[in-house]
Amino acid sequence: MSRNTSGGRDLYFSFFMFTTDLRPDDQGHRTAVVRHVETLSGYGYAGFDLPIAPPRTADPASDVEGYRRLRDALDSAGLERVALSANLGATRRYDPTSPYREQRQAALAYLKSRVDITAALRGGIMAGPMIFPYNVYPLTDAGEPIWSDALQEWAGERYALARPILDELGDYAGERGVSLAIEPVDHWEQPVPNHVGEVLDFLDSVRSPHVGVCIDSAHVTLGGEGPAVFTEQVERAGKRRKIHSVHVSPPDRGALHDSWIPWRRFLEPVLRHYEGPLLIEVFNAIPILSAGLRLSRRRFWVPGEDAAVPGVPDAYTVAARAAETVREQLAAMLSAPAGARPSGR
């Protein structure tokens, strides 16, 4: 893809279309990854975002070699110029906000191993909800859920515990050429942080310049605080050079070409402060994602793996149309006269 076709922006595509666990030690799974990358690169994607699953053993570092073999397999297939990034989350077991020091140190070791995986993939971005454990909600001693003001007070204490962990992780990542992008996600996926501003507040006391924020159009549209506040948050993040990753994802996490993304309200403030790739993120209705995200739509079938389903688009077509749509939106914004660009879709 010529960079000019996307206004100078590389487009990445997320492997959440296919899996949440690449299983890189398995030859068959490595072959499937190579096939997907070969096909989707033909649609102009310059890179791919790979989900990094939690470790299967007590030693998270033991996973690194498998991902190195996956990078070798891509290189051997002539895909050495394809860029990769990593996506992961903190877990109940590996919790940087834990009140127990031993568990926080275990979380640090886990996250460092994921930085090592990102570096083994020759990736420069590691993004995801990496402060609080993903999809884990706090309870009182009586087993009651904690919400609203009580939740914010609880979270304040936990943020303080996580800051030294993220600081050390940021330094570790920077030494390996990796930037960290903390992703705020919707409140039905994780209690906090849900907004870009919450991550920025956390970053105010994080020393490492290698720790920043991931901005996702789906989360901004569904759970954000409004377009005016969003613009202010982007300005705040941009002035501090803290926008480390940007995801373009439909609110329903499905096909992007006809979705409720407020293109101009989202992209225009972001592009003023961010020069990196735009990651298109489509969550396919595979079993593990369907349950967690409560996806009710039909699954996009995968050529070469599934039988064609009449009336249902295949995964490659959805990915190709997504890339076309983002290019069209970028071209429209770039062609509009300065000061005359509408603020709506």
Backbone torsions as a table, in degrees:
resi	resn	phi	psi	omega
1	MET	NA	128.8	170.2
2	SER	-68.0	133.8	-178.9
3	ARG	-61.0	-26.8	-179.2
4	ASN	-65.4	-23.3	-178.4
5	THR	-68.6	-16.6	177.3
6	SER	-122.8	34.0	178.0
7	GLY	62.6	32.5	-178.8
8	GLY	83.6	8.9	-177.1
9	ARG	-106.6	131.0	169.4
10	ASP	-76.2	144.1	175.6
11	LEU	-108.2	132.4	173.6
12	TYR	-110.2	158.8	176.7
13	PHE	-128.6	139.7	-176.2
14	SER	-86.3	138.7	176.5
15	PHE	-79.1	5.7	170.1
16	PHE	-64.7	-12.5	171.8
17	MET	-64.3	-28.9	-171.1
18	PHE	-115.3	-33.8	-171.3
19	THR	-167.3	164.2	167.1
20	THR	-111.2	-1.7	-177.9
21	ASP	-141.1	105.8	-175.9
22	LEU	-72.4	-21.4	-178.9
23	ARG	46.3	60.8	-171.8
24	PRO	-67.6	-15.0	177.2
25	ASP	-75.8	-12.6	-177.3
26	ASP	-94.8	122.6	-177.5
27	GLN	-59.5	-40.5	179.9
28	GLY	-63.0	-39.8	178.7
29	HIS	-70.2	-37.7	176.0
30	ARG	-61.8	-41.0	179.0
31	THR	-62.1	-40.0	179.1
32	ALA	-65.7	-40.6	178.3
33	VAL	-61.5	-45.6	179.6
34	VAL	-59.9	-42.6	-179.3
35	ARG	-63.6	-43.2	179.1
36	HIS	-63.4	-43.4	-178.9
37	VAL	-64.8	-42.9	178.4
38	GLU	-58.7	-46.7	-177.0
39	THR	-67.0	-48.1	-174.2
40	LEU	-73.4	-25.8	174.3
41	SER	-62.1	-30.7	178.2
42	GLY	-66.3	-17.3	177.2
43	TYR	-92.5	6.4	175.6
44	GLY	100.1	6.6	178.0
45	TYR	-76.7	129.7	-179.5
46	ALA	-91.1	-16.3	-177.6
47	GLY	-158.3	173.6	-176.2
48	PHE	-142.4	142.7	178.7
49	ASP	-100.5	123.7	-173.6
50	LEU	-108.8	125.6	174.4
51	PRO	-71.5	132.5	179.7
52	ILE	-106.7	112.1	-175.0
53	ALA	-72.1	156.5	173.3
54	PRO	-59.6	154.3	-176.7
55	PRO	-66.9	148.3	177.7
56	ARG	-89.8	-12.7	-179.0
57	THR	-120.5	177.2	179.3
58	ALA	-75.6	-8.5	-179.2
59	ASP	-113.5	98.1	-178.7
60	PRO	-58.7	-29.1	-177.8
61	ALA	-66.8	-18.4	-178.7
62	SER	-68.6	-13.3	-179.8
63	ASP	-79.3	-18.8	-168.7
64	VAL	-61.0	-43.9	-173.5
65	GLU	-61.7	-36.8	179.6
66	GLY	-61.5	-40.9	179.3
67	TYR	-72.4	-29.0	174.1
68	ARG	-65.3	-38.8	176.8
69	ARG	-66.3	-34.0	176.9
70	LEU	-64.7	-42.6	176.9
71	ARG	-63.1	-39.9	178.2
72	ASP	-62.4	-38.6	-179.8
73	ALA	-65.0	-39.4	177.5
74	LEU	-65.8	-43.5	179.8
75	ASP	-62.4	-41.2	-179.0
76	SER	-65.7	-24.7	178.7
77	ALA	-87.2	8.0	179.8
78	GLY	83.2	18.7	-176.9
79	LEU	-109.5	29.9	-175.6
80	GLU	-65.9	-21.5	-179.5
81	ARG	-87.9	-6.5	178.1
82	VAL	-71.6	127.9	179.7
83	ALA	-84.7	151.3	178.5
84	LEU	-131.6	149.7	170.2
85	SER	-133.0	170.4	-174.6
86	ALA	-123.5	147.2	178.6
87	ASN	-131.1	130.8	-178.3
88	LEU	-160.3	174.2	178.2
89	GLY	-140.7	159.6	168.3
90	ALA	-67.5	157.6	-176.9
91	THR	-129.0	170.4	178.1
92	ARG	-58.3	-38.9	179.9
93	ARG	-74.6	-38.2	-177.6
94	TYR	-111.4	85.1	-169.7
95	ASP	-116.2	106.6	179.2
96	PRO	-65.8	-15.8	-178.2
97	THR	-98.4	5.3	-176.2
98	SER	-60.1	142.6	174.7
99	PRO	-71.0	-8.7	-178.1
100	TYR	-101.1	122.6	-175.5
101	ARG	-58.2	-41.1	-178.9
102	GLU	-59.7	-38.6	-179.5
103	GLN	-72.3	-35.5	177.0
104	ARG	-65.2	-39.0	178.6
105	GLN	-68.0	-35.8	175.0
106	ALA	-64.2	-38.5	177.3
107	ALA	-64.0	-39.7	178.5
108	LEU	-63.0	-44.1	178.5
109	ALA	-62.5	-40.6	177.3
110	TYR	-61.3	-48.8	-177.5
111	LEU	-67.5	-35.7	175.5
112	LYS	-62.5	-39.3	178.4
113	SER	-63.1	-32.7	178.4
114	ARG	-74.1	-31.6	170.2
115	VAL	-62.7	-43.2	178.6
116	ASP	-61.7	-37.8	176.6
117	ILE	-64.4	-44.3	178.8
118	THR	-59.5	-43.3	178.8
119	ALA	-66.0	-38.6	178.0
120	ALA	-63.1	-30.2	176.4
121	LEU	-81.6	-1.9	-173.3
122	ARG	61.5	34.2	178.4
123	GLY	-90.4	153.3	179.5
124	GLY	-110.5	-5.7	-176.5
125	ILE	-131.3	131.2	171.4
126	MET	-124.2	113.2	-173.7
127	ALA	-122.4	163.3	175.1
128	GLY	141.1	176.2	178.0
129	PRO	-78.8	85.7	-168.9
130	MET	-108.5	11.6	173.8
131	ILE	-93.6	-64.1	-180.0
132	PHE	-95.6	148.9	177.5
133	PRO	-59.5	132.9	-177.8
134	TYR	-66.3	131.5	173.7
135	ASN	62.8	29.4	175.0
136	VAL	-117.3	122.0	-174.5
137	TYR	-109.7	139.5	-176.7
138	PRO	-75.8	151.6	177.9
139	LEU	-130.3	153.2	172.4
140	THR	-73.7	172.6	177.1
141	ASP	-61.4	-24.0	179.4
142	ALA	-87.7	2.4	178.5
143	GLY	85.0	12.3	178.8
144	GLU	-89.1	141.3	178.4
145	PRO	-67.3	148.9	-179.1
146	ILE	-105.5	125.0	-177.6
147	TRP	-137.6	171.9	169.9
148	SER	54.6	-131.9	-175.1
149	ASP	-58.6	-41.8	179.8
150	ALA	-62.9	-36.9	178.2
151	LEU	-65.0	-43.3	-178.9
152	GLN	-64.8	-38.0	177.4
153	GLU	-66.7	-42.9	177.3
154	TRP	-60.7	-44.5	-176.9
155	ALA	-65.3	-36.1	-179.4
156	GLY	-57.3	-41.9	178.3
157	GLU	-67.0	-38.1	-179.0
158	ARG	-72.1	-38.1	175.6
159	TYR	-56.8	-42.5	-178.3
160	ALA	-61.3	-37.0	178.7
161	LEU	-69.6	-32.2	-175.8
162	ALA	-81.1	-22.3	-173.2
163	ARG	-58.7	-47.6	178.7
164	PRO	-62.3	-32.5	178.7
165	ILE	-64.9	-47.6	-178.9
166	LEU	-69.0	-32.5	176.2
167	ASP	-62.6	-50.2	179.9
168	GLU	-64.3	-39.9	178.2
169	LEU	-62.4	-40.6	179.4
170	GLY	-61.2	-43.7	177.6
171	ASP	-62.1	-43.3	179.9
172	TYR	-61.4	-43.6	-180.0
173	ALA	-65.5	-44.0	-178.9
174	GLY	-59.4	-37.6	178.0
175	GLU	-64.0	-20.5	-177.8
176	ARG	-108.7	12.7	176.1
177	GLY	73.4	26.5	-177.5
178	VAL	-117.0	133.7	172.7
179	SER	-100.4	139.9	178.9
180	LEU	-99.2	136.8	-179.0
181	ALA	-128.2	103.1	-179.4
182	ILE	-76.4	124.7	-175.9
183	GLU	-102.3	119.1	170.4
184	PRO	-78.1	133.9	-177.7
185	VAL	-123.9	166.6	-172.7
186	ASP	-64.1	156.1	-172.2
187	HIS	-68.4	-16.1	175.3
188	TRP	-87.3	-2.7	173.7
189	GLU	-105.1	-30.1	-174.9
190	GLN	-160.1	142.3	-175.9
191	PRO	-64.7	-44.8	178.1
192	VAL	-156.2	157.6	-12.7
193	PRO	-78.2	145.7	-180.0
194	ASN	-108.6	-17.0	-174.6
195	HIS	-124.5	153.1	177.0
196	VAL	-56.5	-41.2	-178.6
197	GLY	-61.3	-34.1	178.8
198	GLU	-65.4	-40.7	177.0
199	VAL	-65.6	-41.0	179.8
200	LEU	-64.0	-38.2	176.0
201	ASP	-60.2	-42.8	177.4
202	PHE	-61.7	-42.8	-176.9
203	LEU	-69.2	-18.3	178.8
204	ASP	-56.3	-29.9	-178.6
205	SER	-113.5	15.8	173.7
206	VAL	-99.4	120.0	-172.7
207	ARG	-72.6	-37.1	-170.9
208	SER	-65.6	128.9	177.4
209	PRO	-73.6	-7.5	-176.5
210	HIS	-90.6	1.9	178.4
211	VAL	-108.4	122.3	-178.9
212	GLY	-138.9	-158.0	-174.6
213	VAL	-117.6	148.0	170.8
214	CYS	-104.7	129.5	180.0
215	ILE	-109.7	124.9	-174.7
216	ASP	-122.0	126.0	-176.4
217	SER	-62.5	-33.7	-179.8
218	ALA	-66.0	-46.0	-179.4
219	HIS	-67.9	-38.5	178.9
220	VAL	-63.8	-42.0	-177.3
221	THR	-71.5	-43.3	-174.7
222	LEU	-82.3	-39.3	-172.7
223	GLY	-126.4	10.5	-178.5
224	GLY	-75.0	175.6	-175.4
225	GLU	-97.4	8.7	177.8
226	GLY	115.4	157.2	-174.0
227	PRO	-64.6	-36.5	-179.3
228	ALA	-67.8	-44.9	178.4
229	VAL	-65.0	-39.4	179.2
230	PHE	-59.8	-45.8	179.2
231	THR	-59.4	-41.6	178.2
232	GLU	-63.6	-40.9	179.8
233	GLN	-64.8	-41.7	178.6
234	VAL	-64.2	-41.4	177.5
235	GLU	-60.2	-44.4	179.8
236	ARG	-61.8	-46.3	179.7
237	ALA	-67.0	-41.1	-177.3
238	GLY	-64.6	-41.1	-179.9
239	LYS	-63.6	-26.9	179.7
240	ARG	-96.3	3.0	-178.8
241	ARG	57.0	45.3	-176.4
242	LYS	-108.2	3.4	175.7
243	ILE	-85.8	103.7	-174.0
244	HIS	-103.5	-13.5	178.7
245	SER	-159.9	145.8	178.1
246	VAL	-132.9	125.8	178.4
247	HIS	-107.5	132.1	173.3
248	VAL	-105.4	107.4	-173.1
249	SER	-141.4	136.1	179.7
250	PRO	-68.5	149.3	178.2
251	PRO	-56.3	-32.5	178.7
252	ASP	-89.0	3.0	179.0
253	ARG	63.6	18.9	-178.3
254	GLY	-107.8	-142.0	-178.1
255	ALA	-61.7	136.6	-173.0
256	LEU	-89.2	-24.6	-167.3
257	HIS	-66.0	-26.2	176.4
258	ASP	-133.6	79.3	-175.2
259	SER	-133.7	169.9	-175.7
260	TRP	-90.1	46.6	174.3
261	ILE	-86.6	125.0	174.5
262	PRO	-79.3	83.1	-165.0
263	TRP	-52.6	-52.6	-175.0
264	ARG	-70.4	-42.3	-179.6
265	ARG	-62.6	-30.1	179.3
266	PHE	-85.1	-53.0	-169.5
267	LEU	-77.2	-37.8	-173.4
268	GLU	-60.1	-49.0	177.3
269	PRO	-65.7	-35.4	-179.2
270	VAL	-64.8	-46.3	-174.2
271	LEU	-69.1	-18.1	175.6
272	ARG	-70.6	-19.3	-173.0
273	HIS	-127.4	0.5	-173.2
274	TYR	-134.0	128.6	-176.9
275	GLU	-115.2	4.9	-176.7
276	GLY	-84.0	-171.6	-179.2
277	PRO	-71.6	156.5	173.0
278	LEU	-103.9	122.0	-178.3
279	LEU	-95.9	117.9	175.2
280	ILE	-85.6	123.3	-173.7
281	GLU	-121.3	111.3	176.0
282	VAL	-117.8	124.5	178.1
283	PHE	-95.7	109.2	178.7
284	ASN	-74.2	156.7	-177.5
285	ALA	-83.1	55.0	172.4
286	ILE	-79.6	156.0	-169.8
287	PRO	-51.4	-47.1	-175.0
288	ILE	-67.0	-31.7	177.9
289	LEU	-82.9	-34.7	179.9
290	SER	-58.4	-41.9	-178.8
291	ALA	-71.3	-48.3	-176.0
292	GLY	-67.5	-38.2	-178.3
293	LEU	-100.8	0.5	179.6
294	ARG	55.2	51.8	-179.3
295	LEU	-81.7	125.7	-178.2
296	SER	-104.8	-12.0	-177.7
297	ARG	-75.6	165.9	177.2
298	ARG	-71.0	153.5	-179.9
299	ARG	-78.0	139.3	171.8
300	PHE	-74.0	121.5	-176.4
301	TRP	-77.4	151.2	-173.4
302	VAL	-105.6	116.9	177.6
303	PRO	-57.1	138.9	-179.1
304	GLY	86.3	-12.2	179.2
305	GLU	-122.9	-34.2	-175.3
306	ASP	-120.6	155.6	169.1
307	ALA	-71.9	145.1	178.1
308	ALA	-60.9	141.5	179.5
309	VAL	-113.4	113.5	-179.5
310	PRO	-56.4	132.6	177.4
311	GLY	82.3	-2.6	179.9
312	VAL	-116.8	127.0	-179.1
313	PRO	-70.1	153.4	177.0
314	ASP	-88.1	162.7	-173.7
315	ALA	-61.1	-39.2	-178.4
316	TYR	-67.1	-39.9	178.3
317	THR	-64.0	-42.3	177.9
318	VAL	-60.6	-42.4	179.7
319	ALA	-66.2	-42.3	-179.7
320	ALA	-63.6	-44.5	-179.7
321	ARG	-67.6	-31.9	177.5
322	ALA	-63.5	-45.3	178.8
323	ALA	-62.0	-43.1	178.2
324	GLU	-60.0	-41.8	-177.7
325	THR	-64.8	-44.4	179.6
326	VAL	-64.3	-40.3	177.8
327	ARG	-62.0	-42.7	179.6
328	GLU	-62.4	-43.3	-179.6
329	GLN	-66.1	-41.2	177.5
330	LEU	-64.7	-42.7	179.6
331	ALA	-62.5	-40.0	-179.8
332	ALA	-64.4	-40.4	179.6
333	MET	-69.6	-38.6	-178.6
334	LEU	-70.5	-27.6	-178.0
335	SER	-85.2	-16.3	-179.4
336	ALA	-74.3	139.0	179.1
337	PRO	-61.3	144.6	177.7
338	ALA	-58.6	135.5	179.9
339	GLY	83.6	-10.5	-179.3
340	ALA	-109.4	5.2	-176.7
341	ARG	-79.1	126.9	179.8
342	PRO	-66.2	154.1	-177.3
343	SER	-92.5	-7.3	178.5
344	GLY	-94.8	-164.5	-178.4
345	ARG	-69.0	NA	NA
